Amino acid sequence: MAATPPQEVTGLLLAWSEGEQTAFEKLVPLVYAELRRVAHRYMGRERPGHSLQTTALVNEAYLRLIDARRVRWQNRAHFFAVSAQLMRRILVDFARSRQYLKRRAESIVRRRLGCPEGTRARFSGTR
């Protein structure tokens, strides 16, 4: 696939900023490969076995970009910078939700074992 001229992407971004929905539909195939590359780099920095996949990260960023109607896109670089920032936020939100679930599970176990608040329940096979 031939490289898309930056001016074409910028033109579509500006048209999308002005409310032209067909511009966004034309834009997505032009920028998808680069968004996947950015997502792949971010996923490479995550822990092994991360349950979020590159494609899921791109798709989540795409959904958030659709809601970014009030953004006045300046150019292609601005679009990719905002997209990268969205991906970072998605990964941070994902990590926070995992930590919340982990803390919640520990709290439930502590309560069931009768451990005082502020102490950690020990999970070992011996008593």
C-alpha positions in Angstrom: 0.0 0.0 0.0 1.4 3.4 -1.0 2.0 6.0 1.7 -0.7 8.5 2.1 0.4 12.1 1.7 0.2 14.0 5.0 -1.8 16.8 3.3 -4.6 14.3 2.5 -4.8 13.1 6.1 -4.7 16.7 7.4 -7.5 17.7 4.9 -9.7 14.9 6.1 -9.0 15.8 9.7 -10.0 19.4 9.1 -13.2 18.3 7.3 -14.0 15.9 10.1 -13.5 18.7 12.6 -16.1 20.7 10.7 -18.6 17.9 11.1 -18.2 16.0 7.8 -18.8 12.4 8.9 -17.7 10.9 5.5 -14.3 12.5 6.1 -13.8 10.3 9.2 -14.9 7.2 7.3 -12.3 8.0 4.7 -9.7 8.8 7.3 -9.8 5.6 9.3 -8.3 3.2 6.7 -5.6 5.8 6.0 -4.4 6.0 9.6 -5.2 2.5 10.9 -1.8 0.9 10.2 0.0 3.8 12.1 -2.4 3.5 15.0 -1.7 -0.3 15.2 2.1 0.5 15.2 1.7 2.9 18.1 -0.5 0.5 20.0 2.0 -2.3 19.4 4.8 -0.2 20.8 2.7 0.5 23.9 1.7 -3.1 24.3 5.3 -4.1 24.1 6.0 -2.1 27.3 3.2 -3.9 29.2 3.7 -7.0 31.3 3.7 -10.4 29.5 0.4 -12.0 29.3 -1.5 -8.7 29.3 -5.2 -9.5 28.6 -5.6 -6.4 26.4 -4.5 -7.0 22.8 -3.1 -4.5 20.3 -6.3 -4.6 18.2 -8.5 -4.1 21.2 -6.4 -1.0 22.2 -6.7 0.4 18.7 -10.5 -0.2 18.7 -10.9 1.4 22.1 -8.9 4.4 21.0 -11.1 4.5 17.8 -14.3 4.6 20.0 -12.9 7.5 22.0 -11.8 9.3 18.9 -15.4 9.1 17.6 -16.5 11.0 20.7 -13.8 13.7 20.2 -16.0 15.8 18.0 -15.0 19.1 19.6 -11.3 18.6 18.8 -10.0 21.1 16.3 -7.5 19.0 14.5 -4.4 21.0 13.4 -2.7 18.3 11.3 -1.7 14.7 11.1 0.9 14.9 13.9 -1.7 16.4 16.2 -4.1 13.5 15.5 -1.4 10.9 16.2 -0.3 12.6 19.3 -3.9 12.7 20.7 -4.4 9.1 19.6 -1.2 8.0 21.4 -2.3 9.9 24.6 -5.7 8.2 24.4 -4.0 4.8 24.2 -1.8 5.6 27.2 -4.9 6.6 29.2 -6.7 3.4 28.2 -3.8 1.3 29.5 -3.6 3.3 32.7 -7.4 2.9 33.2 -7.1 -0.8 32.5 -4.3 -1.1 35.1 -6.2 0.8 37.7 -9.3 -1.4 37.2 -7.1 -4.5 37.7 -5.6 -3.0 40.9 -9.1 -2.2 42.1 -10.3 -5.7 41.5 -7.2 -7.1 43.2 -7.7 -4.9 46.3 -11.4 -5.7 46.4 -10.7 -9.5 46.3 -8.1 -9.1 49.1 -10.5 -7.2 51.2 -13.2 -9.9 50.8 -10.7 -12.6 51.8 -9.5 -10.6 54.8 -13.1 -10.2 56.0 -13.8 -13.9 55.6 -10.6 -14.9 57.4 -11.3 -12.4 60.2 -8.0 -10.5 59.6 -8.0 -6.9 61.0 -8.2 -4.1 58.5 -4.8 -2.8 57.5 -3.1 -6.3 57.6 -2.6 -8.5 54.7 -4.1 -12.0 54.6 -1.4 -14.6 53.9 -2.3 -17.1 51.2 -0.3 -20.2 51.9 -1.1 -23.9 51.8 0.1 -24.3 55.4 -1.7 -23.4 58.6 
